[in-house]
Amino acid sequence: MRLYTRTGDKGKTSLIGGRVDKDHLRVEAYGTLDEANSFVGQALALLDKEKFPDICAELQKIQHELFDCGGDLAIVNGKLPYKVTAEMVAFLETRIDEYVKEAPQLEKFILPGGSPAAAALHVARTVTRRAERCIVSLSKAEPINEIVLQYVNRLSDYFFAAARVINTRLGVKDVEYERSAIVFRDKDDKK
């Protein structure tokens, strides 16, 4: 198999159901998800599999699901069944809730960083937010699997929560943004 096909040499690429320019909203959306997936791979490469078996397994699962998201976004005519489901979103919510309990309570904005793996997940988080903006733009112009948008929205929160847990388990403190007001309060806190 050759890696190059020459079919895109004039700025066009194939989607499921047609060909479009390489700067089409669909291509931008799934291409940005691919970029986020690369940073997930970097985080995985930086994590000690013995110390973080849960997060490593989840990140590998997420890498496959990001391909599913990209595949759903590449469907032009909406005739194929979509792969991204509400159950995938629910899984992320469950893991986020667990990680929020494990990490120290958060009151202020924090600076992205800490350990190398956590820093890579913060990059994945910001690229995922950019992908989300691309998907929103695409959804205004053409039909999409709306659950992909929900998944990507939740995924950036997952990356934030997982990055904090990685730092917590490694004993690396989050660095609070020094000019941050208290922005996160417990819902039961009536202050």
Secondary structure, DSSP 8 states (H G I E B T S, - for coil): --S--STTTTSEEEEBTEEEETTSHHHHHHHHHHHHHHHHHHHHHHS-TTT-HHHHHHHHHHHHHHHHHHHHHTBSSS-S-----HHHHHHHHHHHHHHHHHS----S-B-S-SSHHHHHHHHHHHHHHHHHHHHHHHHHHS---HHHHHHHHHHHHHHHHHHHHHHHHHT----B-TT-------TT---
